[in-house]
Amino acid sequence: ESVLRLWLDLRSVAESRLAELTVAFGLMKGDRAREEAISPETARTLLRGGEACLVDVRPLIEYQNGHAPGAQPIPIDELPYRTDDLPRDRLIIAYSRGKYCLLADKAVAILRLRGFRALRLNDGWAEWKVERRGGFGIAAMQLAGANRIIRSERKGVRARVTRPSDSYSSRNTHR
C-alpha cells in the first residue's frame, strides 16, 4: 500500500507541475467522453442495488493480488471471447489501474460493440486501495497451496508455495 501511496503522490505532483502531462494525456485518450465515466460512489449504489456488474480488466496476476470485492476478473485480452460470462440485463462497470490506464476505456468500447450497456469507473485500483474511494473494500484471491511454507535445511531460507501441491508430483509435468 505504501508503494501505491507514493505512486499516487508522485502522480499528483506531476499533474500539478507539468502542464505537458495534461496535454499528453489529452492526446493519448483521444475522444474519451466524460459520460463514459462513473464515480465510485455511484458505482457502489448501482452494485448494491443489483443494477450493475463490476469487471476488473487488469491482467489476472494483478486481480489475484487485490481487487474490489465482487469484481469479475476478465483480462482485457480475454474480454472479446468472454462476453457470454456477463449479464446482458445489467450495466457493466469496467475498471483498471487508474485514470491514466486506458484498459477500462478499451473494455467499454468492446462491450458497447457487442450490445452491452457499459461505463468505465473514473478511478482505478490504486485509488481504491489507498484512498478507499466509494466505500469499496479490498479482496484478494486465495490461491490453492498459498499458505504452505517450505523450509530448507539452510537456516533462514523459506519459500511460500503459490500453486497446488499436486503440481509438484511426478505425474504432473510442465512443458
C-alpha positions, -999 to +999 in steps of 0.1 A: +000+000+000+029+024+007+042+019-028+008+028-043+005+058-020+040+070-032+029+065-068-003+085-063+017+113-046+042+114-075+014+114-100-003+143-082+030+163-081+035+157-118-001+167-126+003+200-107+038+209-121+038+196-156+012+211-180+027+188-206+013+158-188-022+170-191-017+178-228-001+144-235-029+126-217-055+145-237-038+135-269-034+099-258-070+094-247-085+108-279-122+113-277-127+099-242-161+112-232-169+123-197-202+105-198-184+072-202-171+075-166-189+067-134-179+078-099-170+051-073-199+063-051-225+059-080-210+026-089-213+014-053-250+023-052-257+005-085-238-026-075-255-028-041-289-024-059-281-053-082-283-029-112-246-033-123-218-058-126-182-048-119-154-062-142-117-060-135-099-059-168-064-058-155-041-088-160-051-118-138-020-116-116-030-080-106-065-092-098-051-120-077-030-095-057-061-074-049-094-063-063-127-048-054-150-074-037-174-089-062-154-078-092-153-104-120-118-109-135-118-107-172-084-095-185-088-072-215-072-096-239-099-122-230-128-099-229-138-103-266-141-140-261-158-140-227-188-116-231-211-146-226-199-146-190-216-112-184-252-104-177-270-085-205-297-071-182-273-050-161-249-022-166-212-034-169-187-012-150-151-018-161-121-007-140-084-010-145-053+005-128-062+042-127-071+073-146-041+071-169-047+035-178-069+030-209-077-007-204-112+002-190-118+025-220-110-003-243-133-027-224-162-002-227-157+001-264-156-037-268-187-042-247-207-015-264-199-030-298-214-063-285-245-046-274-238-041-236-245-010-216-211-002-202-192+025-184-157+028-170-150+038-134-133+071-133-108+058-107-088+026-107-073+000-084-046+023-070-071+049-058-094+023-042-066+005-024-050+036-009-079+061-006-108+036-003-129+056-028-166+050-030-166+027+001-152-002-018-135-028+002-105-048-008-103-085-016-075-109-026-077-142-042-069-172-020-048-195-041-046-232-035-015-240-016-007-204-009-004-210+029+021-239+025+056-230+036+086-250+025+115-248+049+151-255+038+177-272+059+197-240+054+190-216+082+166-188+073+155-200+039+118-202+033+095-201+003+058-196+000+042-220-024+016-204-046+004-234-066-013-266-055+010-293-040-002-319-066+015-298-093+049-310-079+041-347-083+060-368-109+027-374-127+022-337-134+049-324-157+050-289-170+063-284-206 
